[in-house]
Every structure is written in structure tokens, then in C-alpha cells.
Amino acid sequence: MAQVSLLIGFTLILLGLYGALTNRDILRMIVSFTIADAGVNVVLVSVGYMAHRTAPILDSAVPAGQAAARIIDPVPQVLVLTAIVIGLGVTALMLAYAYRLFRLRGSLDISQFMDLKW
């Protein structure tokens, strides 16, 4: 099961990068980056998966002496939660920039923004 989620995650990353590099519309590029971000999150979760282990909650089901051998490391899950929040903020910032560019220039085609090109 972990190999399937790794494959799906890497496929999402590659699809997102391909979409970001081939599209000229800024909104499609933003969606592509968001897809790649979701792929990174899936890969991080699948790397942290350990078969036949339980959630990191110490109770009567997991005795304290056997906790290290029977629970999952919660660090990858925490990293993914943090990455989701950061990805949401970055996506909101990119959408705000795209909205501002559309208001100023009337277009979202990246080839029309040549102000800083030589």
C-alpha cells in the first residue's frame, strides 16, 4: 500500500511540474503548483507509514514499555500538517498576485509581461 501512495505522490509531483512548465496562463500555473504541493504531502505521509503499528497515543492498548516498538513516529504527520498550512498561504499569495496582475494589465498570459526581460 505504501508503494502505491508513493507512486501516486510522485505522479502528482511530476504532473504539477509539467503543468507549471508548459502552461502560459498564470491561473493554470498556480493550480499546477498546488497539485505538486499535494503530491509532496502524499509522499511525506507515505514515507512515514509503518505497517502493523498503532497511533502514537499511550493508553491501555499500548503498554509504556513497548511503546517505541508499537507506535508510529508522529513527526512526518506533523510536517505534513505544517506543509498544508504553508501551501495554503503560498497559494493564497499567488492568487492575490494573479488578481492584481489581471486588474493592472487585463491579462493572465505570462508572455505579455515583458517588463524585466532584456
N, C-alpha and C positions, 0 to 999 in steps of 0.2 A: 504493500500500500504506500509505503514511503517513496518508493521509486516512481510510482505513478504521479504522486504530487510533486516530486522533483521535476519530472518531465513536463508536467503542466506548468509549473512555475517558470522553468527555463523557456518554454514555448511562449508564455506571456511576455517574458522579458524581450525575447527576440522579435515578437510581433510589435511590441511597443517601440523598440528601437527602429525597426524597419519603417513603421508608420511615421515616426518623428523625422526620419531622414528623407523620406520620399514625398511627403506632403508639403505643399506650399501655403496651405491655409493655416493660420495660427490656431484656430479652434481645434482643428484635427490634430495638430501637433500637441496641443495640451491634452487631448484625450489619449493620444499615443503615450505620452509620458505617464499619465495616470494608469494606463494598462501595464506599463513596465514596472511602475511602483507596486501595483498589486502582485505582479509576478515575483518581485523581490520578497514581498511579505509571505507569499506561499512557500518560497524556497526556505526562508528562515524558519517557518513553522515546521516544515518537513524535516529540516536538519535537526531540530530539537526533539523530534519524535523518538521515543524509545518503546519498543514492543514489550508488552506484559508488565507495564508499570502503571502506577496509580497517580492521582493528582497529589500535589505537594501539600496535603493537609494532614497534620498529625492528629489522629484520633484513635479509637479502639481498633479500627481495621488495620492500622499500620503501627506496630509497636515501635517505641522510640529507639530501641537497639538496632532494628532492621530498617530504619528509615532511609539510610543512604543507598541501600541496595534495592529498595522497592518503590521509590518515588521518582518522578520526572523532574529534571532541572527546570525551574521556572524562569531562568534568565532569557532564553530565546522568546518566550511568550511575552515577557515584559518589553524586550526590544521591539517586537512586532507591534505591540500597542503604542509604543512611543513613535515608531515609524509611521503608523497610520495617522496619528495626530499631526506629525510634521508634514506628511504628504498632503493632508487636507489643507494645511496652512499654505504650502507651496502652490497647490492647485488654485486656491482662492486668490493668491497674489498674482499668478499668471493670468487668471480670468480678469482680474481688475486691470492689469496692464493691457490685455487684449481689448477690453471695453474702452479704455482710454485711447488706445490707438485708433479704434474704429470711430470714436467721437471726433478725433482730431483730423484723421485722414479719409474717413469714409470707406475704408477697405481693410480686409484682413489678409490680403495676399502678401506674403513676405517679400516677393520680388519687387514690390513697389516702394519698399522702404530702403532707399539707397543713400541716405544722408551721410553715413560714415564710411561708405565704400570709396576706394581710390579710383 
